[in-house]
Amino acid sequence: MNSTEWLLRSVQSVSKGLQFKRNDAAATTPTKVSRPAVAGVSAAAVTEPKKANGRSTRERLGAVLKHKEEALSPRVLRRTLLELQSVIDKQVSEVEGGRRARNIATWYASATPEQRRDAWLLMSEQFAPNAEKVQAARDHYEASLGTSEEGQAEIRLRRAFVSPRTRLLQRFSAFPEGMRFLVDLRAELLPHLKTEKRLLALDSELENLFSTWFDVAFLELRRISWDSPASLIEKLIKYEAVHAIKSWADVKNRLDSDRRCYGFFHPRLPDEPLIFVEVALVDELAGAITPLLDELAAPSDLSKATTAIFYSISNTQTGLRGVSFGDSLIKRVVETLRAEFPRLKVFSTLSPIPGFRPWLAKHAGVLIDKLNDKERQTLGVALGQEGAATASDFLAAADKVSQLDEKSPVRRVLMHCAADYLGRQFDNGRPLDPVARFHLGNGARVERLNWAGDMSTKGLKQSYGLMVNYLYDLKRLDKYRGLLAQGKIPVSPKVEDLYI
């Protein structure tokens, strides 16, 4: 997409919103207020139609009394808005603006959840781009297309999109704890987005800023070892999201001589890993998680290690959702490992299949119908049925995975279904399984399905104990990405043979 197309598309939604606001304003009878308007809030703005989730901040700023469900009174809301506006006052320096932002953050720390929500609404609704400037810049840009003025018009349009909200959030990032404050604020904000659409603008602004501030160019890759500070190891235990760390002996095993753990760190959050990966150095492709987590097992002989198994990748900051640096982490770790261990040739994951069981519960009947007559009959006999196998009986038998031997028809069909799920199922053009989506998007391929890979309660609940290896073939990453872009999930011949 060229610059012209990007700009035209980016203003479409804004211009539509402006038109809706104009139509709404034309259909609404203005309400007079008997007090001076708060800076940045005109009397006309107070007439905005009532929102489904309560009054807008524009209405509340022009009111006298607060409604029962509102946390801040109109008077306190006006004072809070003035304090927020003072942060980006053009007459104050960056340092002073940061100091004022820090004062607001101090208030926020002791505020109730409802009061914090009011602060979010102010930031979202009262610090938007200037509608008239955006419309004028757009008109100028469209009129300048193909002329010598096009470049200057593009600059003007880009500047028009820069909102006071951007400058406000930048000032919050200026004081030492500011980045931590903003990341935590967004983490608290995210669960409210489904029911409170007015907060979407603030969330989008934060995500865009974080994508710049947390670009991988500014991140440091650091190894986390048993010699790391205890406070850092405690965070490893806290944030582990794939295979819970049960004890200090467990974490020590994961940081042993035949293991590696690496994390990305940001200069403004120096002691906080943003994401980390745990790696086992072994001599073959791992098919089960239990041996890797065995605290009593002797360390592997590193001189014989040919394979690096990425068995856990955990994001630690909910507030950075949507900021992607997992793929860069894997690439950097591969480079680091190859430099330290030249014998390493295979780089693979041992991954969960978190969406498989719920998906199969909905589609088991369709998949059984796809079996040929002999397979359906064999499955029916195994399930104790004279006729065709039913989905409910199959799912009930699949629950007894520990009793299914290698020749079990139920086991074979379960493997068929898992291969179909990982290799053929899409959601809006992307692999259906979230873990598959991540690794396949980074250029891996589905390499091998592993029976009884994770027999923990969590593993059984997610995927009947099945796990999968995603292979990172360094010479074919671009090829596999290309296949995925064409709507074809790259899989190994062994997985393809399992298709129904």
C-alpha positions in Angstrom: 0.0 0.0 0.0 1.5 3.4 -1.0 1.3 6.6 1.0 -1.7 7.9 -0.8 -3.8 4.8 -0.2 -2.8 4.7 3.4 -3.8 8.2 4.1 -7.1 7.9 2.2 -8.0 4.8 4.1 -7.0 6.2 7.5 -9.2 9.2 7.2 -12.3 7.3 6.1 -13.3 6.2 9.5 -12.6 9.6 11.0 -14.6 11.4 8.4 -17.5 9.1 8.8 -17.4 9.7 12.5 -17.3 13.4 11.9 -20.4 13.2 9.7 -22.3 11.2 12.3 -21.5 13.8 14.9 -22.7 16.6 12.7 -25.9 14.8 12.0 -26.4 14.1 15.7 -25.7 17.7 16.5 -28.2 18.9 14.0 -30.9 16.7 15.4 -30.3 17.6 19.0 -31.7 20.7 20.8 -28.9 22.7 22.4 -28.9 22.8 26.2 -27.7 26.1 27.8 -25.4 25.9 30.8 -25.1 28.7 33.4 -21.4 28.5 34.0 -18.2 29.2 32.0 -17.2 26.3 29.8 -14.2 24.3 31.0 -11.1 24.8 28.8 -11.6 22.7 25.7 -15.3 22.0 26.4 -17.7 24.3 24.6 -21.4 24.7 25.4 -22.3 23.1 22.1 -20.2 20.0 23.0 -22.3 19.5 26.1 -25.3 18.8 23.9 -23.9 15.5 22.6 -26.6 12.7 22.6 -26.7 10.5 25.7 -24.6 7.3 25.5 -25.9 3.9 26.1 -23.5 3.4 29.1 -24.4 6.7 30.7 -23.8 10.4 30.1 -20.8 11.4 28.0 -18.1 13.4 29.7 -19.2 16.4 27.7 -22.6 16.2 29.2 -21.3 15.6 32.7 -18.8 18.5 32.5 -21.7 20.9 31.8 -23.9 19.5 34.5 -24.5 20.5 38.1 -25.3 17.3 39.8 -23.9 13.8 39.3 -26.0 10.8 38.5 -26.1 7.9 41.0 -23.9 5.6 38.9 -21.2 8.2 38.3 -18.0 8.3 40.5 -16.8 11.9 40.1 -19.2 14.8 40.5 -19.3 17.3 37.6 -17.2 19.8 39.8 -14.5 17.2 40.4 -14.6 16.0 36.8 -14.0 19.6 35.6 -11.1 19.9 38.0 -9.6 16.6 36.9 -9.9 17.7 33.3 -8.1 20.9 34.0 -5.3 19.0 35.7 -5.0 16.7 32.7 -4.9 19.7 30.3 -2.2 21.3 32.4 0.1 18.4 31.7 0.2 19.4 28.0 0.1 23.1 28.5 2.3 24.6 25.8 3.7 27.1 28.3 5.3 24.4 30.5 8.4 22.4 29.8 8.6 18.7 29.3 10.1 18.3 32.8 7.2 20.3 34.4 4.7 18.4 32.3 6.1 15.1 33.5 6.0 16.4 37.1 2.3 17.2 36.7 1.6 13.9 35.1 3.3 12.2 38.1 1.0 14.0 40.5 -2.0 12.7 38.6 -0.6 9.2 38.7 -0.2 9.5 42.5 -3.9 10.4 42.7 -4.8 7.6 40.3 -3.0 5.0 42.6 -5.4 5.7 45.4 -8.5 6.2 43.3 -11.4 3.7 43.2 -12.0 1.6 40.1 -15.0 3.8 39.2 -12.9 7.0 39.6 -10.2 5.5 37.4 -12.8 4.7 34.8 -13.9 8.4 34.8 -10.2 9.4 34.2 -10.1 7.0 31.3 -13.2 8.5 29.8 -11.8 12.0 30.1 -8.6 10.9 28.3 -10.5 9.1 25.6 -13.3 11.7 24.9 -11.7 15.0 25.8 -8.3 14.7 24.0 -9.3 13.6 20.5 -7.9 15.1 17.3 -9.4 18.4 16.3 -12.2 17.4 14.0 -12.2 20.6 11.9 -8.4 20.4 11.4 -8.6 16.8 10.3 -11.4 17.6 7.8 -9.6 20.6 6.4 -6.4 18.7 6.1 -8.1 15.9 4.3 -9.8 18.2 1.8 -6.5 19.9 1.2 -4.7 16.6 0.7 -7.3 15.3 -1.8 -7.2 18.5 -3.7 -3.4 18.4 -3.8 -3.1 14.8 -5.2 -0.9 14.7 -8.3 0.4 18.3 -7.8 3.6 19.7 -6.4 1.8 20.4 -3.1 1.0 16.8 -2.4 3.9 16.2 -0.1 3.2 19.2 2.0 -0.4 18.3 2.2 0.5 14.8 3.4 2.6 16.3 6.2 -0.3 18.6 7.2 -2.7 15.6 7.3 -0.4 13.5 9.4 0.0 16.3 11.9 -3.8 16.8 12.0 -4.1 13.2 13.2 -1.7 13.8 16.2 -4.1 14.2 19.1 -3.7 16.0 22.4 -4.1 12.5 23.8 -0.8 11.4 22.3 1.0 14.3 23.9 -0.7 13.6 27.2 0.4 10.0 27.3 3.9 11.0 26.2 4.1 13.3 29.2 3.1 10.4 31.5 6.0 8.3 30.1 8.4 11.1 31.1 8.8 10.4 34.8 10.7 7.3 35.9 7.7 5.2 36.9 5.6 6.5 34.0 6.1 3.6 31.6 5.1 1.1 34.4 2.0 3.3 35.1 0.8 3.3 31.5 1.3 -0.4 31.0 -0.6 -1.2 34.2 -3.3 1.3 33.2 -3.9 -0.4 29.9 -4.0 -3.8 31.6 -6.7 -2.6 33.8 -8.5 -0.9 30.9 -8.6 -3.9 28.5 -11.4 -5.9 30.2 -13.8 -2.9 29.9 -13.5 -2.5 26.1 -16.3 -4.9 25.2 -18.9 -3.1 27.3 -17.5 0.5 27.0 -16.7 1.4 23.4 -15.9 5.0 24.4 -12.6 3.7 25.7 -11.5 2.3 22.4 -9.7 5.5 21.3 -7.6 5.5 24.5 -6.7 1.9 24.1 -5.7 2.3 20.4 -3.6 5.3 21.3 -1.8 3.3 24.0 -1.2 0.3 21.7 0.2 2.5 19.0 2.6 4.2 21.4 3.7 0.9 22.9 4.4 -0.5 19.5 6.9 2.3 19.0 8.3 2.4 22.6 8.7 -1.3 22.8 10.1 -1.9 19.3 12.6 -4.8 19.4 15.3 -2.3 18.4 15.0 -0.9 22.0 14.9 -4.2 23.8 17.8 -6.1 25.4 18.0 -9.9 25.2 19.3 -11.2 28.5 19.8 -14.7 29.8 18.0 -15.6 33.1 20.1 -18.1 35.1 20.2 -19.5 38.6 22.7 -16.8 39.3 20.2 -14.0 38.4 18.8 -11.9 41.2 16.2 -13.8 43.3 13.6 -11.0 42.5 14.0 -11.8 38.8 13.6 -15.6 39.3 10.5 -14.9 41.4 9.0 -13.1 38.4 9.8 -16.1 36.2 7.8 -18.2 38.6 5.0 -15.6 38.7 4.6 -15.1 35.0 5.2 -18.7 33.7 2.0 -19.2 31.7 2.4 -22.6 29.9 3.8 -25.0 32.5 3.3 -23.7 36.0 6.5 -23.7 38.2 5.7 -25.6 41.4 8.8 -25.0 43.5 12.3 -23.6 43.7 13.6 -27.1 42.8 11.4 -26.9 39.7 12.7 -23.5 38.6 16.3 -24.6 39.4 15.9 -27.6 37.1 14.6 -25.2 34.3 17.8 -23.1 34.7 20.2 -26.0 34.9 23.4 -26.4 32.7 21.5 -28.1 29.9 18.8 -25.4 29.8 18.6 -21.8 28.8 16.1 -19.1 29.6 16.1 -15.8 27.8 14.0 -12.7 28.1 13.4 -9.3 26.5 13.9 -6.3 28.7 13.1 -2.6 28.2 15.4 0.2 29.6 12.4 1.8 31.4 11.4 -1.6 33.0 14.9 -2.9 33.6 14.0 -5.7 36.1 10.8 -6.9 34.4 11.0 -9.5 31.6 8.4 -8.5 28.9 8.5 -12.0 27.4 10.7 -15.0 28.1 11.4 -18.4 26.5 12.6 -21.6 28.2 14.8 -23.9 26.1 16.0 -27.5 26.6 19.2 -28.6 24.9 18.8 -32.3 23.9 19.9 -34.9 21.3 16.5 -35.5 19.7 13.0 -34.1 19.1 11.1 -34.1 22.4 7.7 -35.7 22.4 6.6 -35.2 26.0 6.9 -32.5 28.6 7.3 -34.7 31.7 10.9 -35.7 31.0 11.9 -32.0 30.4 10.4 -31.0 33.7 11.8 -34.0 35.7 13.7 -32.4 38.6 15.5 -35.7 39.4 16.8 -36.3 35.8 20.5 -35.8 35.2 21.5 -32.9 33.0 21.9 -33.8 29.3 25.4 -34.0 27.8 25.8 -30.7 26.1 28.6 -32.1 23.8 25.9 -34.3 22.2 23.1 -31.7 22.1 21.9 -31.3 18.5 18.4 -30.0 19.2 17.0 -26.9 21.0 13.4 -27.4 22.2 11.4 -24.3 23.0 9.0 -25.7 25.5 7.5 -22.5 27.1 7.0 -18.9 25.8 5.3 -16.5 28.2 4.2 -12.9 27.8 4.3 -11.1 31.2 2.6 -7.8 30.6 -1.1 -7.8 29.8 -0.9 -4.1 29.1 1.3 -4.8 26.1 -1.3 -7.0 24.4 -1.1 -6.5 20.6 2.6 -5.6 20.7 4.4 -8.4 19.0 8.0 -9.3 19.9 7.7 -13.0 20.3 8.9 -13.8 16.8 12.0 -11.5 17.3 12.7 -13.2 20.6 12.9 -16.7 19.0 15.1 -15.4 16.2 17.5 -13.7 18.6 17.6 -16.8 20.8 18.4 -19.0 17.9 21.3 -16.8 16.9 22.6 -16.8 20.5 22.3 -20.5 20.8 24.0 -21.2 17.5 26.9 -19.0 18.5 27.3 -20.9 21.8 26.6 -24.4 20.5 27.6 -24.8 16.8 26.4 -28.5 16.9 22.8 -27.4 17.2 21.0 -28.2 14.0 17.3 -28.6 14.9 15.2 -25.8 16.5 11.7 -26.9 17.5 9.0 -26.2 20.0 7.1 -28.6 22.2 3.8 -26.9 22.3 0.3 -27.3 23.7 -2.8 -27.3 21.5 -5.1 -25.2 23.7 -8.1 -25.0 21.4 -8.3 -28.6 20.3 -10.7 -30.1 22.8 -13.4 -27.4 22.6 -13.2 -27.5 18.8 -13.5 -31.2 18.7 -16.6 -31.2 21.0 -18.4 -29.1 18.3 -17.1 -30.9 15.2 -16.6 -34.6 16.2 -19.7 -35.7 14.3 -18.6 -34.1 11.0 -15.2 -35.6 11.3 -16.5 -39.1 12.0 -18.7 -38.8 8.9 -15.6 -38.1 6.8 -14.0 -41.5 7.8 -14.3 -44.2 5.2 -16.7 -47.1 5.8 -14.1 -49.5 7.2 -12.8 -46.8 9.7 -16.2 -46.0 10.9 -17.1 -49.6 11.4 -13.8 -50.3 13.2 -14.4 -47.3 15.5 -18.0 -48.4 16.1 -16.8 -51.9 17.2 -14.3 -50.3 19.5 -17.0 -48.2 21.1 -19.3 -51.3 21.5 -21.8 -50.2 18.8 -23.3 -52.3 16.1 -23.9 -49.4 13.8 -21.9 -46.2 13.0 -20.0 -44.5 15.8 -21.6 -41.5 17.4 -19.8 -38.3 18.4 -20.9 -38.5 22.0 -19.6 -42.1 22.4 -16.3 -41.2 20.7 -15.8 -38.2 22.9 -16.5 -40.2 26.0 -14.0 -42.8 25.0 -11.4 -40.1 24.2 -11.6 -39.0 27.8 -9.9 -42.3 28.8 -6.7 -41.5 26.9 -4.5 -43.4 29.5 -6.3 -46.6 28.5 -5.9 -46.3 24.8 -3.0 -48.3 23.4 -1.2 -47.7 20.1 -3.6 -49.8 18.1 -6.8 -48.3 19.5 -9.1 -47.0 16.8 -10.2 -44.2 19.2 -6.6 -43.1 19.5 -6.1 -43.2 15.7 -9.2 -41.1 15.0 -8.2 -38.7 17.8 -4.9 -38.2 16.0 -6.6 -37.7 12.7 -8.8 -35.1 14.2 -5.9 -33.2 15.7 -4.0 -33.2 12.4 -7.1 -31.8 10.7 -7.5 -29.1 13.4 -3.8 -28.0 13.1 -3.4 -28.3 9.4 -6.7 -27.3 7.9 -8.7 -25.1 10.2 -8.7 -21.3 9.7 -10.3 -18.4 11.4 -10.6 -15.3 9.2 -7.7 -16.5 7.1 -5.4 -17.4 10.0 -4.8 -20.7 11.7 -7.5 -21.5 14.2 -5.3 -22.5 17.1 -3.7 -19.5 18.9 -0.3 -21.2 19.5 -0.3 -22.5 15.9 -1.1 -19.0 14.7 1.9 -17.6 16.5 4.5 -20.2 15.4 3.2 -20.6 11.8 3.2 -16.8 11.4 6.8 -16.8 12.3 7.7 -19.3 9.6 7.5 -22.6 11.4 5.7 -25.7 10.2 3.7 -28.4 12.0 6.2 -31.1 12.3 4.9 -33.9 14.6 1.9 -34.8 16.8 2.8 -36.4 20.1 0.4 -38.7 21.9 0.4 -38.3 25.7 2.7 -35.3 25.4 1.1 -33.6 28.5 -0.9 -35.8 30.8 -1.4 -33.1 33.4 -4.9 -31.9 34.2 -4.4 -28.9 32.1 -3.0 -30.9 29.2 -6.0 -33.3 29.2 -8.4 -30.4 29.5 -6.9 -28.6 26.5 -6.1 -31.4 24.1 -6.6 -34.9 25.6 -2.9 -34.8 26.4 -1.7 -34.2 22.8 1.2 -31.9 22.1 2.8 -30.7 18.9 6.3 -29.9 17.6 6.6 -26.8 15.4 9.8 -26.9 13.5 11.9 -23.8 12.7 13.8 -24.7 9.6 16.0 -21.7 9.2 16.4 -22.1 5.4 12.6 -22.4 4.8 11.1 -19.8 7.0 10.2 -17.5 4.1 8.9 -20.4 2.1 6.5 -21.4 4.9 5.3 -17.9 5.4 4.6 -17.7 1.8 2.5 -20.9 1.9 0.6 -19.6 4.9 -0.1 -16.3 3.0 -1.6 -18.5 0.2 -4.0 -20.2 2.7 -1.9 -23.4 3.1 -0.7 -24.4 6.5 2.8 -25.9 6.1 2.9 -29.4 7.6 5.4 -32.3 7.5 4.5 -35.5 5.5 3.9 -37.4 8.7 1.2 -34.9 9.8 -0.3 -34.8 6.3 -0.6 -38.6 6.4 -2.9 -38.3 9.4 -5.5 -36.2 7.5 -8.9 -37.8 7.3 
